Amino acid sequence: MSKLLYFLGLFLFTLPVFSQGLTANDLRCEYRVNPMGVEAASPSLSWKIGASERNVQQSAYHIIVADDATLLTKNIGNIWDSKKVGSGKSLQVSYKGKPLASGKTYYWKVKVWDNKGNASSWTNTAKWQMGLLSVAEWKNASWIAYEKLADSNVTVLPKDNKKDTYFGSNVLPLLRKDFVVKKPIAKASLFISGLGHFDMSLNGKKQGDHFLDAGWVKYDKEALYVTFDVTSDLRKGANTIGVMLGNGFYYVPPVKGRFRKSKPAFGYPKMICRLLLEYKDGTTENIISDKSWKTASGPITFSSIYGGEDYDARLEQQGWDSSSFKDRDWKNVLIVDGPPAIRSQQAEPLKIFENFTAQKITKISAGEWIYDLGQNAAGIISLKVKGNKGDTIRVYPAELLKDGRANQKPTGSPFYFEYVLKGIGEEIWQPRFTYYGFRYLEVRGATPTGNKKENNLPEILELKGLHTRNAAGRVGEFASSNQLFNQTDKLIDWAIKSNMASVFTDCPHREKLGWLEESHLMASSVMYNYDVTTLATKVVNDVITSQLGNGLIPEIAPEYIQFTWGGEMFRDSPEWGSTGIILPWYLYEWYGNTEVMKNAYPTMQRYLAYLQTKAENNILKQGLGDWYDIGPKRPGVSQQTPMGVTGTAIYYYDLCLMQKMATLMGKPTDAAKYAALATAVKQAFNTTFFNKETKQYATGSQTANAMAIYMQLVEPHYKDAVLANLIKDIRDRNNALTAGDIGYRYVLRVLEQENRSDVIFDMNSRSDVPGYGYQLAHGATALTESWAALPEVSNNHFMLGHIMEWFYSGVAGIRQEAGSVAFNHIRIYPEPVGDLTSAKGSYLSPYGLIATDWKKSPNVFELSVVVPANSKATVYLPAKANQLISESGIAVKKDNTVVKLAGFEKDRAIIHIGSGIYKFKVQ
């Protein structure tokens, strides 16, 4: 679906809502729709409001919760009845009923009232299922495995210069359990954790559509489990659970001839599970993982998150996960230890989304072919093939070609998928426990269908690329009259999609690591596009579990490798570690989430205490600085901006945010402490880096001046001069950028907030210098690691995609007013700069759809706006006081009761509106 059609679909979707009176919809528990595995003792409940009138605010709500769905049909809440509560709150309303039981399913609905005296009907029933709230609720289930890694070979945090002391591959096992269902089932729930990853089937049918379950975490601290409703696939009598296990980051096998970026070895694959059977007669039964399970080696002969996956179809055991299978030759499982804690996977799972077929197939030599899929994306392959038993096909994925072949040198080599045929008709296969980033597939040992067969090689009937990513829902769309901007938006979006996994990865191939600076610098760009509430919350938890004893938050979370290059340079950068403070704040600003802030508060305190010990006269000089900025040398460590500028600026920003969060949580003593330290850091920063004569910070780089303005380090009477110097540097370079990974976002933020989006437009409307247009001109289909799309580095990174935030907040004009939380007070401020003649944007906020659509001609500016119920907006129309301003054909005046003209400022008419659909015209 095109972005334009998608936006129109969202826009039109609101129209029936506004014609049906007052409604409540999109019920969510803990930010998800009908979630399973909820572990919060008092889950947060949220909903959106639809209304046919304008200026609608919720005035009251009534929630009922029951443990039997039939009770809700009678409007009986036997678990909680909030009664009518006079409140406008529709986000994160805390459950306050009876204590909730592990594994139990609860049903709820809500009714709302508005400020106009209207009452909604009761909503449709929603539900949530609790997870396992204590160790005892696992009912003595054990971690089970095929084999155990020797303690001497366990490596929790290897260093990058550590040499392997042994080589070999582990068994990728199958595990099975037969059991009998004795009575009619009311409900069956399976709670399962498999390390590193698992695929689980019931009676031969894969459960769920997840990929790489469960999400990767710091395995020496915890594991995640996933909850499945398996009721529909159970039958009375004999049943079988089947589980396949993969390595993931839990174990990276040290096999020669396969790529390994990091070398964690927490243990060999293992699993734990509990199947809860709830019978219709009210009784229950548990099937748990224990010594009665059987195990055998499977057809996956090699699997590595870094090196690829090999599958030998000759080793398949037909029907191994069905009750008719005879497992007398299988061995009993081993009972083994597991991580000290098991938590429910609350983030959205990974799934398979788009698929790509070859746009071009090129022969290299006999039995060797290149498939060009046309799009660089994270994923796996799907192979359909026909051939003889024992025929072997290898597929090498790559982002780029070199001399006509797949070039994996910049992205980790060798990585390949290998399939050995069983020789029975058409065979279909796709890898289960690894993935890579690629556009091209180099096939060795087969011939594409339709070509003359060579040397009796197997025939490839179909070869596709399957894009995998986190299943966070899409919430935003953007389009404009500038095609370069539209292409840039798509470029960045593919990099975001390719790096939304269990964490926000740096790249989908070479490292797949959660480098933390991207999680806060790109947060707004990502949040405009995807509902990443749960994924961002997981990132914060990964920060908490990865924090060192001395308070340091490493640059990677979960931390699976300790890089030694440059000493601590790749472990201790404030610009990276500060995600532990900045991301919880963003979760509050964007979603109204206070729980993450509260949970992370001790981690934040320890990190600031650590930074204080590292600061020399309140200046922090460690780390990478403005990574990958543009300078005279190959990109890497900051070149334009000296060490200390970005680190100290972020340090000051951290302290200011901590003051706000401490105040919000009722900790005035802490707030005062952080405010005092922030004042000292600000003074040191200006003393060290500011030149009063030139009105420049440090070297006068774009990053240095922009961060000083954005973090409010510059004294007010110098701000205009520093801003002028920032713009002058850009203009003097013929509107070229120099800022890197850390600084470029703040360059854009400052220019937008200072009403200089014209400079942003000029910087990013070209393709002749390194930047987005340059990458597109050089054939990139996903955002590259370097501004210059260098072929020797990753060509699928999202760390430089900051302009996407401006597309929404600037061009489309969807922002938050100061003090707004979760977009309850929207700032509509479109930027019709440059040659733009139209733009539209939409964002499905926690309160509902926000949308803008503007068009500009020489004499007329038209703007359509959608504001969701229970929120309000201030519109800043490009207009002068002598121009005629109308809304749906009616002149806008100060005494208008529907839209209120508050006045004019900087050639903008300021208009206050409530919820509804509006159409403004300026002539």
N, C-alpha and C positions, 0 to 999 in steps of 0.2 A: 504494500500500500504506500502511495506517495505521501510525503509529509504534508502536502497541501490537503489531500483527501483526508488524511488522519486528523488534521486540525479541524477541517470542516465537520468531520464526524463528531469530534468532541464538542464543537460549538453548537451543532444542531442537537446533540444529545441533551443539552441543557434546556432546550426550548420546551419539551414536554414536561420537564420537571417544574418549570415556572408556570405551567398551565394546569397543574394538578393540585393547587392549594398547598397546604403545609405538609411536608413529609420528612421522615428521617430515613436514611439509607446508608449503605456501605458500612455496616456494623463491623467493628474490629475489636479484637481482644489482643492486648500486647502488640498492637500495630499490625496484626495479621487477620486475615479472614478465616474464620473457623479453624484456628490453629490446634495442633496436637503437641503434646510434650510441654505444656506450660508449667513453669516451675515457680512463678511468682505466687507468694502467699495471698496477696491482694492484687489480682490482675487489673490492669488498666483497661477501661472500656471507652471506645470512641465511636462517633458516628458523624455523618454529614447531614446537612439540612437542605431540602429543596423547597422553594416557595414561588407562588405565582405573582406575589406582590413585590414591590421594591422596598428597600430599607428594612429588611426583616432581621430581627435579632431574636435568638432564643431567650425566653424568660423563665422557663422551668422544664424539668424533665422528670420522668418516672421510669425506673428500671426494675424489672423483675427477673429473677434467676430461679430455675428449677432443675432438679436432677431427673426429671421425667418430662419429655417434650409434650406429652398430652396435658400436663398441668398448665402449660403456657396457653393452650387453646382455650382454657377456662380463665385465663388471666390470673393464675395463681402462682406466686413465687415462693415456694416452700423453703428455698435456700436463702434468698434475699429479696425483700421488697423495700425498695428505697422510699416508697411513697412519693408524693409530688414534692420535688425539691426546687425551690425558687433559685435558679442559677442559670447563667448564660453559658456555663461550661459544657462543652461537647467533646473535649479531648482529654484523654487520660483521667477519666473519672474512676477513682479507686473503688474496687469491690469492697463492700463492708458487711458481708453476710456471714453465714456460718462457716466454720473451718472447712477447707476444701481437702478432699481425699485424693491420694495418689491414684493415677490411672482412671479416675472417674470423669465422665463426660457431663458437662453442665450446659443448659440451654438458657438463652436470654433474649429479651427484646426490650424495646424502649418506646416511649411516647413522649412527644415534646409539645410545648406551648410557645407562642411567639409574643412579641411586643404589641401586636395588634389584636390580641384576644382570640387568636385562632388556636385550635388544638389539632394535632395530627392523629391519625389512626395509629394503633399499635403496629410496629414494624413486623416483617416476617421474622421467623425464629432464626437466630444465629446460635452458635455453640462453640465451646472450647473443651479440650480434653487435657486434664492435668498430666504431668509427667511423673517420674518416680522421685519423690521428694526426700528420700533418705536412702542410705545404703541398704537398710533392712528391706526396702521395697523391691529390691532385686531378687528377693526370696531365695537367697543362697546360690544364685547363679554364679558360675565360675568363668574366668577367662580360659578359653580352650584354644589349642593350636596343634598343628601338625608336628612342629619341631621347635626347639628353643635355641636362641642365640646364646653362645657362651658368654658369660659375664665379661671375660677378657676382651671381647670384641664389641661390647656396647660402647657407643660413642654418642653422648648427648649433644655436645657442642664442639664439633671438630674445627680446627683452624684450617684456613685455606691452603697452608703450606704443608699440611700433614701428609706424609706418604703412606700409601696402603701397605699393610703388613701381611695381608692375605687376599686371595682372589677366589672367585667362585660365585655361583648363583644359588639362591635359595629355592625351595619348593613353593610354588603358588598353589595352595591347597583348595580342595573341595571339602566341605563339611556337610553332613546330613543327619537328620533325626526323624525317625518314624514315630508317629503317635496316633492315638485313636480319639475321635470326638464321639462321646457317648450319648449326648442328648442334643436336642435342638438348640442352636446358638442364637443368642440375642445380639452379642457383639464380641469381636475378637480383636485384640490390640497386640502388636508386636513391638517391643522396645529392643533395639539392637545397636551395638557398636562393633565395628570391624576395623582393625588397624592393619595397614594404613587406610585402605578403602575396602568396601564390600559391595557385592551384588547379591541380593537375597531373593529367592523364589519360594513359592508355595505351590506344591503339586505341579511343578514344572512351569509355572507362570511367574515371570519377574514382577516383583512388587514395586509399584511406583515407576516414575519416569526420570528418576534422578541419575546424575552422573557424578562419579567420584564421591559418593557418600562414604563416611561422614567428613565434614570439613576439617582441614588440617589445623592443628593447634600445637601448643608446647607440650609434647607428649610426656615429658618427665613430670609435668604438673597435672595434666588432665587429658581426657578423651571426650568426644562428643558421641551421643547416641541419637538415633532417629526413631520416630514413632510412626508406625503404619497401621492403618485400619485394614485388616485382612479378612473381615467378616464374609465378604462375598465370594472369596476363593476357598473357603473351608467347606468340607462336606462331612456328613455323618459317616463315621467309620474311619478307615485308614487315610492318613494324611502325612505329608512329608515337607519338612523345611529343608531347603538347600541353600548353602552359602558359598560364594566364591570370594577369596581374599586376594587383595593386591597390596603392593608395597607402599606406594605413595611416598610421602616424606618420612614415614615411620622407619623405613629401611631402604636405603639406596645401595643396591648390590654392587660390590667392587669388581665388576667384570671387565677384563681387558677388552678393548675394542669398542666400548660403549661410553658415551659422554657422561661425565659426572661433575656438576658444578660444585655442589656441596655433598658432604659424605655422612649425614646423620645415620646412626644405626641404633635406634632405641630398642629394637628387638625384631624378631621374625613376626610375620602376620599372625594375628590372633583375633578372637571375637568373644563377645558376651551377649546373651539375649534372654529375654523373658517374654513368653507368649501368655497373655492373659485371656482366658476363655470365660466369658460371662454367659451362662446358660439362661434360657427363658424361664426356668423354674426358680431363678434367683440365686442359684449356687454358682461357684466359680472354681476354676482349675488353672494351674500354672504349669507350663512346659518351660523348663529352663535349660541353659547350656551347662552340661555337666559331663562326667566321665562316660556316660552312656552314648554320647555322640560318636559317630564314625567319621574317618577322614582318609583321603587319598590324594595323591598328586593329580593336578588337573592338566588340561591341554595347553594352558598358558605356560610356556617354558622359560620365559624371561619377561620381567616387567620392571621398568624404572621410570620414575617421574622425569628423569633427565635423558635416559638413553633409548626409550622406545619400548616396544612390546612385541614378543614373538608368540605365535600360536601354531600348534601342530594339531591339525584336525584329525590326524590318525589316532591321537590319544583320547579322543572324546569317548565318554562312556554313556551311551544312549540311555536316556531315562534315569540318570543318576539322582535326580531330584524329584522322583516320583515314587509312590508307595509300592509299585510293582518291581522296583529294582532290588536285586540281591546284592547286598554289600558284605558278603561273607569274606571277601578277599581284602576288604578295607581294614585298617587298623583302628584301634581306639585312640581317641584324642589324648593329648597331654593337658594336664591342668597346670596353668602357668600364672605368673603375676601380671598385673596390668597397671596402668597409671593410677595414682592415688585418688583421683576423683573422676566421676563421669557426669557430664552435664548434658542437658538436652540441646540439640542443634536448633537454635532459634532463628538463625539467618536463613534466607531462602536457599534452597539447594541449587547446585549446578544442573543444567539441563541442556539438551540438544535443541538448537533453534534453526537458523537458516542452513540450507545445504546448497552446495555449488557443484555444477557439472563443468566439464572442461569447455572453455571457449576456443581452445586451440590445442591440438595434439601434434607433437613434433617428434619424428624419429631421430634418435642419436646414433644408434648402431643396432646391430642384430639383437633383438630382445631388450632394447633399452629405449625408453620413450619419456618425453616430457609432457605432462598435462598442465596447462595454464588455466587455473580456475578463475582468474580475473580479479580476485579479491584476497587481500592479505588479512587473515583472521585466525583466531585461536580455535583449535579443534582437533578432530581425528578424521580418519578416512572411513568410508564404507566401500567394501570391495565385493563385487559379484564376479565369480570366475568359474571356468570350467576347464578341467584338465585331468591329468593322470595322477594316481596316488604317488605321493612323495615329491611332486613338483613343488618348487619353492619360489615364491615371489617376494621381493623386497621393494618397499616404497620409501623413498627418502624425501621428506617434506622440506621445503625451503622458502624463504621470503624472496630471495633474489636468485638470478642465474649468473654464472660466470663461465664464459666460453661455452655457452649453451647447456651447461649442466647445473644441477642444484648446488647452490653455494651455502653450506652450513657453517663456514668458518666464523662469521660474526655471531652466530646464534647457538653454537654448541654442536660439536661433531665428534663421532658419528651418532646420529639419531635416526632410527628407521623402524618401520613396521614390517614384520615378516610373517608370512602365512604359508604353511605347508599343507597342501591339498590332501584330502582323503580319497579323492578320485571317484566320487559318486554324484554324477549329474551337476547341476548348478549349486555352487557353494557361496554362501553369503557370510561375511565376517566384518566386524568392526572392533577396534581395541576397547578395552574396558577401564584400564587403570593408568593411563598416561595421556598426554596431549602435547601439542606443539603449535607454534605459530607459523603459518605458511600461506603462500599463494600457489606455489609450484609443487608438483609431485613428480619425482624421477622414479620411474618404474624399471625394475631390472628383473628379467627372467620371465617375461610374458609379452603377449602381443594384443593390442586393442582389437576388439571385434570389428569385422569388416575389412581387416588387412590380411594379407596372405600369411598363413601360419609359417613360422620359421622353426626348424629343428624340433618339431613336435612340441613347441612351447605351449603352456596353458593360455587360454583365450580370456581376456578381460572383457566381460559382458557389460560391466558398469563400474566406474570408479568416481566417487564423489567426495567432496570435503564437507564435513559436518561441523558447523560452528557450535562450540560449547561456551556457556557462560553462566554466571549467577542469574537466577530467575527473578531478580528484582523487577517489579512491574514498571512499564513505561509511563511516565507522568508528564512529559513535555515534548513539544514540537516547535520548530522554528523554520521560517522561510522568508525570503526577502527578494527584492527585485535585482539584487546583486548576486550573480551566479557564482562568483568566486567565493562569496561568503557562504552560500549554500553548499558548495563543494567542500569548503573548509569545515563546516559543521559536520558533514558526513565523514570527512577524514578523521576528525577528532572522535566522533561517535564510534567509529570502528575500533579505535584504540581503546576507548573506554570499555566497550563490550568485550574486547579481547583480553582485558585485564581485570575484569570483575569475576573473580573466582571465589575461593574461600576467604581470600583477602584481596585487597587492591594490589595486584602484582605490578612489578616494573615492566615485565615483558612476558610473553607466553611461551618462551623457549629457553633462552640462555640461563635464566636464573629462576623465574617464577617466584620471586621473593617479595615479601611485603615491605618494600622500602617506604618509610613512613611519611616522608615529606609530601608525597603525592596525595596521601589521605586527607591532608588539610588544605593544601594549596589548590587541589582540583575538586575539593568537596562541593563547592557551590556549582561548578559546571556540571558535576555528576548529579547533584540533587535536583537541579532544574530538569533533568532528563529521566532519572530513575528514582524509584522509591527505595532508597538504600538505608532506611532506618535501622533495620535489623543487621545488615551487613556492616554498617559503620559502628554499631554497638559491639559487634564481634571484634572489630579492629581494636576498639578501646579495651576490651577484655584481653586481647592478645598482648596489648601494651602492658596491662597489669601483670599478666603472668610472665612476661619477658623482662620486667624490670629487675635490675641487679640489686644485690644486697646493699650496695653503697648509694642506691638511688638513681643510678644512671638508667635512662631509657635508651636502649640501643637503637641504631638506625633501622633495624629490621625487626619486625614482629609478625609471627613467631620467629624467634632467632634460632636458625638452624646451622649457621656457620659464623665463625669469627674471622673476618678479614684482617690480615696482618699488614697489608701494604700501607705504608705511611704511618706505622704505629697504630694509634687509636683513631686515625683520621676517618676510617670507614665504620667506626662504632660509636663515636661520640661527637655528634653535630647537633647543636641546639635547634637548628632549623628542621631537623628530622625528629628528634626526641620530643619536641614541643607538641607534636600531634597528641600526646597524652593530655595536654591541657586545652589545646585549641579545638580538637574534634568534639569533646564533650560539650563545649560551649556552642558549637555549630548545631549539634543535635538539639540543644535547647532552643536556639534561635529558629531553626527550620521546622522542628516538630513539637516543640513544647516539652521535650523529654528532660525531666529533672532527675530521674532515677540513675541514669548513666553518670551524671555529674556527681551525685552523692556517692555512688559506688567507687568512682575513680578519684574522689577527693584525697584520700590518703596517698595514693600514687602521685598525684600532682604535688602534694606537699613535699614528699620525699624527693621528687625530681627538682623542685625549686631549691631545696636545701642543698642538693648535690651541685646544682649550677652555682650556687653562692660560694661553695668551697672551691670551684674551678675559676671563678672570676678574679682577675687581677685589677684591683681598683675599680671593681664593678664592670669590667670589660671582659667579654668572652671571645677568645681568639681561636678556639679549637674547631676542628671539623673541615668540611668541604667548601663552605662559603657558597657563592652563587654558581652552583654546579652547571656546567655546560653553557656558560655564557659565550659570547662571540668575542674573541680576541685574536691576537696574532698567531697563537699556537693552536695545536689540535685541542678540541674541547675536552674539558675535564674539570679539575679544580679551578675555582674562580680566578679569572685573569684581570677583569676590569675593576673589580671591587676588592680592596684589601681585606684580609682576614680580620674579624672583629666587628665589622659593620653589620653584616646580616645576622650573625649570632647574637650580638648585643641588642639589636633592634627587636629580634624575636623574644629575647629574654625580657625586655621591657614590656612587650605586648603580653607575654605570659603573665607577668605580675599584674598588669591592668585587668586582665580577664579574671585572675584569681581574686582580685579585690571585688569584682562584680559578683562572682560566684559565691564567695564567702558572705557577702551581703545578702544575696538571694537565699542562702541557706541559714541565715540568722546567726552568723559568726562575726560579730563586729570587731572583736579583738584581732582575729585573723585578717580581716579586711584592712584594718588600720596598719597592721604590720606590713602587708604587701604594698599598700599605698606608699608607706614611708620608704621602702626599699626601691619602689619604682621611681620615686623622686630622685633618689641617689643615683640610680642607673641613668636616668635621663640627663642629669647634670654631668656625669662622667662621659656619656656619649657625646654630648655637645662640646665639652672641653677637649675631648680627644680627637673628634672627627670634623667639627664644624669650623670653617674658615669665614670669619665675619667680613673680611674684605671682599672675597670673591662670592660670598653667599652660596658656597658649595660644601657638600659633605665629602670628606675623604678625597678621592680622585675626581669627584664630580661625575661619577658614572650614573647611568640611568637608574640602576638599582639602588645606589646609595642615596640619591636625592629622593627617589620615590618612596623608599621605605621610611625615611625620616619623616616625610609628610604623612604617609598613611598611618604610621604608629603614633602620630602626634608628638614626635620627639622635637620637631622644630618649634622654636618659639613663635607665637602668632605673628609678631611684627616682622619676622623674616620669611614667613611662609610664601608670600606672593613672589618674592625674589627667587627662592629655591625652586618653586614651580616654573618660573620663567626660565631658569637655567636648565631644568629637565626638558622643557619643550625645545629650547634652543639647541640642546645636544641632539635631539631627534631631528630637528629641521636641518641642522648643519650637516647631518649625515644623509641628507636627502630622504628623510623620513625612514631611515633604517633603524632596526633595533639592535641592541647589544646585550640586553639583560638575559639572564639564563633561567634555570629551573626555579630558583628561589625568587628572583627579583621581578620577573616579567609580570606575574599576576599583580604585583603592587604598582607597577607602572600603569597598567590598565585601570586598576581601581582608582588611583589618584586622578588620572585624566578624566575618568567618568564623573567622579564626585566633584571635580572642579569645573564641570561643564565644558570639557575639551574633548568630547568624543570625535570632533573633527580630526584631531591628531591621531586618534586610534584608527579612524577610517583611512587616513593617508598612509599610516604605517602598514596596514594589512590589506591594501588594495593593489598589491603589486606582486610580481613573480620573478623579478630580476635580481633580487638579493635574498639571502637566506631568511626563510620565514615560511608561512603556510602556503602562499602562492608558489614559492620556489619549490617546495616539496611536491605539490601537485604537478607543476610543470615538468618535474623529473620522474613522473610516473607513480608516485606514492599513492596507495589506496588506503593506508592507515597512517596516523601521525607517527613520524619517525623520532628516534632518540635525539638526533641533532638537528639544529635549525637548517643545516645544509643537506639533509638527507644523505649523509655519508654512507657509502655502501659497506664500509667495514664495521659499522655498528648496527644496533637493532633498528629495524624499520617498522616496529610496532610498539611504541611507548606512548603513554598518555600524559607524561609529566609536563609537557609544554603547551597543553591545550587550553590555556586560561582564557582565550578569547571567547570560548563558548559561553562563559558567564556573561560577557558583554552582549552577546547576541540576544540574550533574554532580558538582562537588566537594563541594557542601553538601547539597542536597536528596537526591540519590542517594548521596552519600557516597563517591565514587571519587576518591581523591587519591593523591599519592605521599608516603611517609615521607621525612623528612630524609635526604639522602644517596642516595636512590634514583635510579637512572638507567633511563629507558625503562620505568618501572613494574615494575622487578624486585622492589621491596618496596612493596606497596600499603597504603594507609591507608584502611580502610573506616569511614567516620564519617558515617552518615546523620543528617540534621537534621529530625526530625519536629516542626517548629515551626508556630505559628499553627493554622489549621484543617485542615492537611494530615492526611489519614488514610491515604494511600498514595503511593508513588512508585517508579518503576523507571528504571534507567539502564543503558546498556551502552556499553563502549568497547573496540574491537578494538585492543589495544595491540601493540607490536612482538613481545611474547611470546605473545599470544593474547587471547581474549575475557575481559574483566573485566565482571561484571554484578552488579547488586544489585536486589532487589525486596522492598520492605518494606510492611507493613500495620500499622495501629495502631487498637486499640479501647480502651475505657476501662480494661480490665484486662490486655490482652495486646499485646505487640509481637512481630511475626514478621519475620524477615529471611532471605532467600535470597541466597546469595553464590556466584559462580563465580570461581575463581582459576585462571589458566592455568598449565600446567606450566612449570618452570624459573623460577618466581617464588614469592613468598610474600606473606602479608598479615597485618596486625594489625587486628583488628576491634574497634571501640569501640562496644559495645552500650549503648543507653540502659537502664541497670539500676542498682539499688542492691544493696548487699551482702546484704540480707535477702530478695531476690527469687530465685525458682527460675529457673535458666537451663538450657535443654536444647538439644542439637543432634541433630536427627533422632530425638527422643524419649529421648535419653540425657542424664542430668544432666552438666553441665560442671563438672569439678573440677580442682584444680591439678595432680593427678597423672595426668590423662588423657593418654594417649600420642598421640592423634590431634589433639585441639584442646587447647591449653594455656591455662588461665586464669592470667593473670599478676597479677591484682589489680583494684582499683577506683580510679577517679580521676574526680572531678567528676561523679558519678552516671553513670559509664560503666564497664562491665565490659570489661577489656582481655584479648583472647583472641588467641593466636598460632596461625595455621593455615598449612598449605602448600597446594599446588594441589589442586583438586577442586571438587565441588559441596557446599554446606553449607546446612542449614536450621536457623536458631536461633529459639528462642521464649523470651520473657521473660514471667513471670507474677507 
